[in-house]
Amino acid sequence: MITFEFKINKSFLNYPSHPITVPKMFNEWFLDEPLGARALISCPYGSMDCVVYPGEAGWGTYYQIRVTSRETFDPLSKFLLGQRVMVEIKRFPEITEIWLNPIYK
């Protein structure tokens, strides 16, 4: 399992894919992840289907979590700009599960 803190930004709120870029230090953790493998992202408001998508930038490979569900109810839209969440990613044989847990300070 890996965990990291993420601050809800405009891209997360404005795009239906709610992209979350995984910190580069976790790249090796995803090397065995099949491209487009099934994943589920959950938060206190509900769950949606997603994928962990690899990409290339000028500084190298990156991984991004992207929602693939196109449901009318979007639980991830309940987060607020600037809100901090703890992202927890755990891989199981059939699915990768991602949790977004609000950080209350």
C-alpha positions as CSV (number, residue, x, y, z in Angstrom):
1,M,0.0,0.0,0.0
2,I,1.2,3.5,-0.7
3,T,-0.1,6.8,0.8
4,F,0.4,10.4,0.0
5,E,-1.2,13.7,0.7
6,F,-3.1,15.5,-2.1
7,K,-4.5,19.1,-2.1
8,I,-7.7,19.3,-4.2
9,N,-6.9,21.6,-7.1
10,K,-8.8,23.2,-10.0
11,S,-8.0,20.3,-12.4
12,F,-9.4,17.8,-10.0
13,L,-12.7,19.8,-9.6
14,N,-13.0,21.0,-13.2
15,Y,-12.4,17.8,-15.2
16,P,-14.8,14.8,-15.0
17,S,-11.8,12.5,-14.8
18,H,-10.7,14.1,-11.5
19,P,-7.0,13.6,-12.2
20,I,-4.6,13.0,-9.4
21,T,-0.9,12.7,-10.3
22,V,0.9,10.2,-8.1
23,P,4.2,11.5,-6.6
24,K,7.2,10.4,-8.7
25,M,8.8,8.5,-5.8
26,F,6.1,5.8,-6.1
27,N,6.7,5.1,-9.8
28,E,8.3,1.7,-9.2
29,W,5.2,0.6,-7.3
30,F,3.2,0.8,-10.6
31,L,5.7,-0.9,-12.9
32,D,3.9,-4.3,-12.7
33,E,0.4,-2.6,-13.0
34,P,-1.2,-3.7,-16.3
35,L,-2.1,-0.7,-18.5
36,G,-5.7,0.2,-18.0
37,A,-6.1,-2.2,-15.0
38,R,-9.5,-2.0,-13.2
39,A,-9.5,0.4,-10.2
40,L,-12.0,1.8,-7.9
41,I,-11.7,5.2,-6.2
42,S,-13.7,5.8,-3.0
43,C,-14.3,8.6,-0.6
44,P,-16.8,9.3,2.2
45,Y,-19.4,10.4,-0.4
46,G,-19.3,7.3,-2.7
47,S,-17.2,5.4,-5.2
48,M,-16.4,5.5,-9.0
49,D,-14.5,3.4,-11.5
50,C,-11.1,4.7,-12.5
51,V,-7.7,3.7,-14.0
52,V,-4.1,4.4,-13.1
53,Y,-2.8,5.9,-16.3
54,P,0.9,6.1,-17.2
55,G,2.2,9.1,-19.1
56,E,5.4,10.8,-20.2
57,A,6.5,14.3,-19.5
58,G,9.8,16.2,-20.0
59,W,11.1,14.9,-16.7
60,G,10.0,11.3,-17.3
61,T,7.3,8.8,-16.6
62,Y,4.4,9.7,-14.3
63,Y,1.2,8.0,-13.2
64,Q,-2.1,9.6,-12.9
65,I,-5.4,8.4,-11.4
66,R,-8.3,9.2,-13.7
67,V,-12.0,8.5,-13.2
68,T,-13.6,6.5,-16.0
69,S,-17.2,6.4,-14.6
70,R,-19.7,8.7,-16.3
71,E,-22.5,8.6,-13.6
72,T,-24.9,11.4,-12.9
73,F,-23.9,11.4,-9.2
74,D,-20.3,12.4,-8.9
75,P,-19.2,11.9,-5.3
76,L,-15.7,13.4,-5.9
77,S,-17.3,16.7,-6.8
78,K,-18.2,17.1,-3.1
79,F,-14.6,18.0,-2.3
80,L,-13.6,21.7,-1.9
81,L,-10.8,23.6,-3.6
82,G,-7.7,23.5,-1.3
83,Q,-9.0,20.7,0.8
84,R,-6.4,18.2,1.8
85,V,-7.0,14.5,1.5
86,M,-4.9,11.4,2.2
87,V,-4.7,9.2,-0.9
88,E,-4.3,5.5,0.0
89,I,-3.7,3.0,-2.9
90,K,-3.8,-0.8,-2.3
91,R,-3.4,-3.4,-5.0
92,F,-5.4,-6.6,-4.9
93,P,-5.3,-9.5,-7.5
94,E,-8.6,-8.4,-9.2
95,I,-8.6,-4.6,-8.6
96,T,-6.6,-1.6,-7.3
97,E,-8.5,0.3,-4.6
98,I,-7.9,4.0,-4.0
99,W,-9.3,5.8,-1.0
100,L,-9.5,9.6,-0.6
101,N,-9.8,10.4,3.1
102,P,-10.3,14.1,4.1
103,I,-7.6,15.5,6.5
104,Y,-9.1,17.5,9.2
105,K,-6.7,19.9,11.0
